Amino acid sequence: MKLQLALDDMPLQEAISFTKKVEKYIDVIEIGTPFIIDEGVNAVREFKKEFPAKEILADLKIMDAGAYEAELALKAGADYVTVLGVTDVLTVKGCVEMADKYNKEIVVDMICVSDLPAKIKEMEDVKAHFVSVHTGADQQAAGREPIEDLKIMTAHTKKAKISVAGGISSRTAQMYVDLNPDILIVGSAITHADDPAAEAKAIRDIMDGGKK
């Protein structure tokens, strides 16, 4: 199981400095959607240069022109690129084909997907590498949590790998770890913590088998 750090609301150099504080506990660095809108895929290049041993996810949330947009991030050094599950399956297929060309992976973000079992099957049919539970910030504010969607996803996914995001912290990580996703995604619980390294370590310890 890998720990993915989601970076959303920092300028580039501040984000690089921040990541150095917690890099020993994380496996994947996510260039989040607000971040990549502000900085472009150049942020992928910079992070790959600064952290060559880490995997980089470009959270493009692609909705159209799948192959073309995925390649922008893949050429910049991204190991993973996100596409929205609510888009046309042809867009996802284009992303997957481009990722296969670069020997990288596509993550299908399932935010706002209403029928998870049907969408999972459709995504597996086009050989998507990952399906991702994502409870967005606006949904979290309305009281929704990703754990129930993760239970559905683990029950119906046969071939794709699974990642999960949505307000996860050291206080809640154990119930997600118990469902054994491939990647646990944590953002503000680490980036906004009083002691980011301590929070990242606490989550890593849970993932490594310690109970909290």
WOVEN-V556969 format. One record per pair of residues at least 6 apart in sequence whose ideal C-beta (glycine too) atoms are under 8 Angstrom apart, sorted by the first residue. I is the first residue (numbers start at 1). J is the second residue. D is the distance in whole Angstrom. If there is no record, write none. Layout:
((I | J | D) (I | J | D))
This chain:
((1 | 177 | 7) (1 | 180 | 7) (1 | 181 | 7) (1 | 182 | 6) (1 | 183 | 7) (1 | 184 | 6) (1 | 207 | 5) (2 | 27 | 4) (2 | 28 | 6) (2 | 55 | 8) (2 | 182 | 7) (2 | 183 | 5) (2 | 184 | 7) (3 | 25 | 6) (3 | 26 | 5) (3 | 27 | 6) (3 | 28 | 7) (3 | 183 | 8) (3 | 184 | 6) (3 | 186 | 7) (3 | 200 | 7) (3 | 203 | 6) (3 | 204 | 6) (3 | 207 | 6) (4 | 26 | 7) (4 | 27 | 7) (4 | 28 | 4) (4 | 29 | 8) (4 | 30 | 5) (4 | 57 | 7) (4 | 163 | 7) (4 | 165 | 8) (4 | 183 | 5) (4 | 184 | 7) (4 | 185 | 4) (4 | 186 | 7) (5 | 19 | 7) (5 | 22 | 7) (5 | 26 | 5) (5 | 28 | 7) (5 | 29 | 6) (5 | 30 | 6) (5 | 186 | 7) (5 | 187 | 7) (5 | 190 | 6) (5 | 191 | 8) (5 | 200 | 7) (6 | 30 | 4) (6 | 32 | 5) (6 | 59 | 8) (6 | 165 | 7) (6 | 185 | 6) (6 | 186 | 7) (6 | 187 | 3) (6 | 191 | 8) (7 | 15 | 5) (7 | 18 | 7) (7 | 19 | 7) (7 | 29 | 7) (7 | 30 | 6) (7 | 31 | 6) (7 | 32 | 5) (7 | 35 | 5) (7 | 187 | 8) (7 | 191 | 7) (8 | 32 | 4) (8 | 33 | 7) (8 | 34 | 5) (8 | 35 | 6) (8 | 187 | 6) (8 | 188 | 8) (8 | 191 | 8) (9 | 32 | 8) (9 | 34 | 6) (9 | 35 | 7) (9 | 191 | 7) (10 | 18 | 6) (10 | 35 | 7) (10 | 191 | 7) (11 | 38 | 8) (11 | 39 | 8) (12 | 39 | 5) (12 | 43 | 6) (12 | 46 | 6) (15 | 35 | 7) (15 | 43 | 8) (15 | 47 | 8) (16 | 46 | 7) (16 | 47 | 7) (16 | 50 | 5) (18 | 191 | 7) (18 | 196 | 7) (19 | 26 | 8) (19 | 29 | 6) (19 | 47 | 8) (19 | 50 | 8) (19 | 51 | 7) (21 | 196 | 6) (21 | 197 | 5) (22 | 190 | 6) (22 | 196 | 5) (22 | 197 | 5) (22 | 200 | 4) (23 | 51 | 6) (23 | 54 | 7) (25 | 197 | 7) (25 | 200 | 4) (25 | 201 | 5) (25 | 203 | 7) (25 | 204 | 4) (26 | 54 | 7) (26 | 200 | 6) (26 | 204 | 8) (27 | 54 | 7) (27 | 55 | 6) (27 | 183 | 8) (28 | 54 | 7) (28 | 55 | 5) (28 | 56 | 7) (28 | 57 | 6) (28 | 79 | 8) (28 | 80 | 7) (28 | 183 | 6) (29 | 47 | 6) (29 | 51 | 6) (29 | 54 | 5) (29 | 55 | 7) (29 | 56 | 5) (29 | 57 | 7) (30 | 56 | 8) (30 | 57 | 4) (30 | 59 | 6) (30 | 185 | 7) (30 | 187 | 8) (31 | 39 | 8) (31 | 43 | 5) (31 | 44 | 6) (31 | 47 | 6) (31 | 56 | 7) (31 | 57 | 7) (31 | 58 | 5) (31 | 59 | 6) (31 | 78 | 8) (32 | 59 | 5) (32 | 187 | 7) (33 | 59 | 5) (33 | 60 | 8) (33 | 61 | 6) (35 | 43 | 6) (35 | 59 | 8) (36 | 43 | 6) (36 | 44 | 8) (36 | 58 | 6) (36 | 59 | 6) (36 | 60 | 7) (41 | 58 | 7) (41 | 72 | 5) (41 | 73 | 5) (41 | 76 | 4) (41 | 78 | 8) (42 | 76 | 7) (44 | 56 | 6) (44 | 58 | 5) (44 | 73 | 6) (44 | 76 | 4) (44 | 77 | 5) (44 | 78 | 5) (45 | 76 | 5) (45 | 77 | 6) (47 | 54 | 8) (47 | 56 | 5) (48 | 56 | 6) (48 | 76 | 7) (48 | 77 | 4) (48 | 78 | 8) (55 | 79 | 4) (55 | 80 | 7) (56 | 77 | 6) (56 | 78 | 5) (56 | 79 | 5) (56 | 80 | 7) (57 | 78 | 7) (57 | 79 | 7) (57 | 80 | 4) (57 | 81 | 7) (57 | 82 | 7) (57 | 107 | 7) (58 | 73 | 4) (58 | 76 | 7) (58 | 78 | 4) (58 | 80 | 7) (58 | 81 | 5) (58 | 82 | 7) (59 | 82 | 5) (59 | 109 | 8) (60 | 69 | 6) (60 | 70 | 7) (60 | 72 | 8) (60 | 73 | 6) (60 | 81 | 6) (60 | 82 | 6) (60 | 83 | 8) (61 | 82 | 5) (61 | 83 | 7) (61 | 84 | 5) (61 | 109 | 6) (62 | 69 | 5) (62 | 70 | 6) (62 | 81 | 7) (62 | 82 | 7) (62 | 83 | 4) (62 | 84 | 7) (62 | 87 | 7) (62 | 91 | 7) (62 | 95 | 6) (63 | 83 | 8) (63 | 84 | 5) (63 | 86 | 8) (63 | 87 | 5) (63 | 91 | 7) (64 | 87 | 7) (64 | 88 | 8) (64 | 91 | 6) (65 | 91 | 7) (65 | 94 | 8) (66 | 83 | 6) (66 | 87 | 8) (66 | 90 | 7) (66 | 91 | 4) (66 | 92 | 6) (66 | 93 | 7) (66 | 94 | 3) (66 | 95 | 4) (66 | 98 | 7) (67 | 94 | 4) (67 | 95 | 7) (67 | 97 | 6) (67 | 98 | 4) (68 | 94 | 8) (69 | 95 | 8) (70 | 81 | 5) (70 | 83 | 7) (70 | 94 | 7) (70 | 95 | 4) (70 | 98 | 5) (70 | 99 | 6) (70 | 106 | 7) (71 | 98 | 5) (71 | 102 | 8) (73 | 81 | 5) (74 | 81 | 6) (74 | 98 | 6) (74 | 99 | 7) (74 | 101 | 8) (74 | 102 | 4) (74 | 104 | 6) (75 | 102 | 8) (78 | 104 | 7) (79 | 104 | 5) (79 | 105 | 7) (80 | 104 | 7) (80 | 105 | 5) (80 | 106 | 7) (80 | 107 | 5) (80 | 130 | 7) (81 | 95 | 7) (81 | 99 | 7) (81 | 104 | 7) (81 | 105 | 8) (81 | 106 | 6) (81 | 107 | 7) (82 | 106 | 8) (82 | 107 | 5) (82 | 108 | 8) (82 | 109 | 5) (82 | 132 | 7) (83 | 91 | 6) (83 | 92 | 5) (83 | 95 | 5) (83 | 106 | 6) (83 | 107 | 7) (83 | 108 | 6) (83 | 109 | 7) (84 | 108 | 8) (84 | 109 | 5) (84 | 111 | 7) (85 | 92 | 8) (85 | 108 | 5) (85 | 109 | 6) (85 | 110 | 5) (85 | 111 | 8) (85 | 113 | 5) (85 | 119 | 5) (85 | 123 | 7) (85 | 131 | 7) (86 | 111 | 8) (86 | 112 | 6) (86 | 113 | 6) (89 | 122 | 6) (89 | 126 | 6) (92 | 106 | 7) (92 | 108 | 6) (92 | 123 | 7) (92 | 126 | 6) (92 | 128 | 6) (93 | 126 | 5) (95 | 106 | 5) (96 | 106 | 5) (96 | 126 | 6) (96 | 127 | 6) (96 | 128 | 6) (96 | 129 | 7) (99 | 105 | 6) (99 | 106 | 5) (99 | 129 | 7) (105 | 129 | 4) (105 | 130 | 6) (106 | 128 | 6) (106 | 129 | 5) (106 | 130 | 7) (107 | 129 | 7) (107 | 130 | 4) (107 | 131 | 8) (107 | 132 | 5) (107 | 163 | 6) (108 | 123 | 5) (108 | 128 | 5) (108 | 130 | 7) (108 | 131 | 5) (108 | 132 | 6) (108 | 160 | 8) (109 | 132 | 5) (109 | 134 | 5) (110 | 116 | 6) (110 | 119 | 7) (110 | 131 | 6) (110 | 132 | 6) (110 | 133 | 6) (110 | 134 | 6) (110 | 149 | 7) (110 | 153 | 8) (111 | 134 | 4) (111 | 135 | 8) (111 | 136 | 5) (111 | 139 | 8) (112 | 136 | 8) (113 | 119 | 5) (116 | 149 | 6) (116 | 152 | 5) (116 | 153 | 6) (116 | 156 | 7) (117 | 152 | 7) (117 | 156 | 5) (119 | 131 | 8) (120 | 131 | 6) (120 | 153 | 7) (120 | 156 | 5) (120 | 157 | 6) (120 | 160 | 7) (121 | 156 | 7) (123 | 131 | 6) (123 | 160 | 6) (124 | 131 | 8) (124 | 157 | 7) (124 | 158 | 6) (124 | 159 | 5) (124 | 160 | 5) (127 | 159 | 8) (128 | 160 | 6) (129 | 160 | 6) (129 | 161 | 6) (130 | 160 | 6) (130 | 161 | 5) (130 | 162 | 7) (130 | 163 | 6) (130 | 182 | 7) (130 | 183 | 8) (131 | 153 | 6) (131 | 157 | 6) (131 | 160 | 5) (131 | 161 | 8) (131 | 162 | 6) (131 | 163 | 8) (132 | 162 | 7) (132 | 163 | 4) (132 | 164 | 7) (132 | 165 | 7) (132 | 183 | 8) (132 | 185 | 8) (133 | 146 | 5) (133 | 149 | 5) (133 | 150 | 5) (133 | 153 | 6) (133 | 162 | 7) (133 | 163 | 7) (133 | 164 | 4) (133 | 165 | 7) (133 | 166 | 7) (133 | 181 | 8) (134 | 146 | 7) (134 | 164 | 8) (134 | 165 | 5) (134 | 166 | 6) (135 | 144 | 5) (135 | 145 | 6) (135 | 146 | 4) (135 | 149 | 7) (135 | 165 | 7) (135 | 166 | 3) (135 | 167 | 7) (136 | 166 | 7) (139 | 166 | 8) (140 | 166 | 6) (140 | 167 | 5) (144 | 166 | 8) (145 | 166 | 7) (145 | 167 | 7) (146 | 164 | 6) (146 | 165 | 7) (146 | 166 | 4) (146 | 167 | 7) (146 | 168 | 8) (146 | 176 | 8) (147 | 172 | 8) (147 | 175 | 6) (147 | 176 | 7) (147 | 179 | 8) (150 | 162 | 8) (150 | 164 | 5) (150 | 176 | 7) (150 | 179 | 5) (150 | 181 | 7) (151 | 179 | 7) (153 | 162 | 6) (153 | 164 | 8) (154 | 162 | 7) (154 | 179 | 5) (154 | 180 | 7) (154 | 181 | 8) (161 | 182 | 4) (161 | 183 | 7) (162 | 181 | 5) (162 | 182 | 5) (162 | 183 | 8) (163 | 181 | 6) (163 | 182 | 6) (163 | 183 | 4) (163 | 184 | 7) (163 | 185 | 6) (164 | 176 | 6) (164 | 179 | 8) (164 | 181 | 5) (164 | 183 | 7) (164 | 184 | 6) (164 | 185 | 6) (165 | 185 | 4) (165 | 186 | 8) (165 | 187 | 7) (167 | 188 | 8) (167 | 189 | 7) (168 | 176 | 6) (168 | 184 | 6) (168 | 185 | 7) (168 | 186 | 5) (168 | 189 | 7) (168 | 203 | 8) (169 | 186 | 7) (169 | 189 | 3) (169 | 199 | 7) (169 | 203 | 7) (170 | 189 | 7) (170 | 199 | 6) (170 | 202 | 4) (170 | 203 | 5) (170 | 206 | 7) (170 | 212 | 6) (171 | 212 | 8) (173 | 184 | 7) (173 | 186 | 8) (173 | 202 | 8) (173 | 203 | 5) (173 | 206 | 5) (173 | 207 | 7) (173 | 212 | 7) (174 | 206 | 5) (174 | 211 | 7) (174 | 212 | 6) (176 | 184 | 6) (177 | 184 | 7) (177 | 206 | 6) (177 | 207 | 6) (184 | 203 | 7) (184 | 207 | 6) (186 | 200 | 8) (186 | 203 | 6) (189 | 199 | 6) (189 | 203 | 8) (190 | 196 | 5) (190 | 199 | 5) (190 | 200 | 5) (190 | 203 | 8) (193 | 199 | 4) (202 | 212 | 7) (205 | 212 | 7) (206 | 212 | 5))
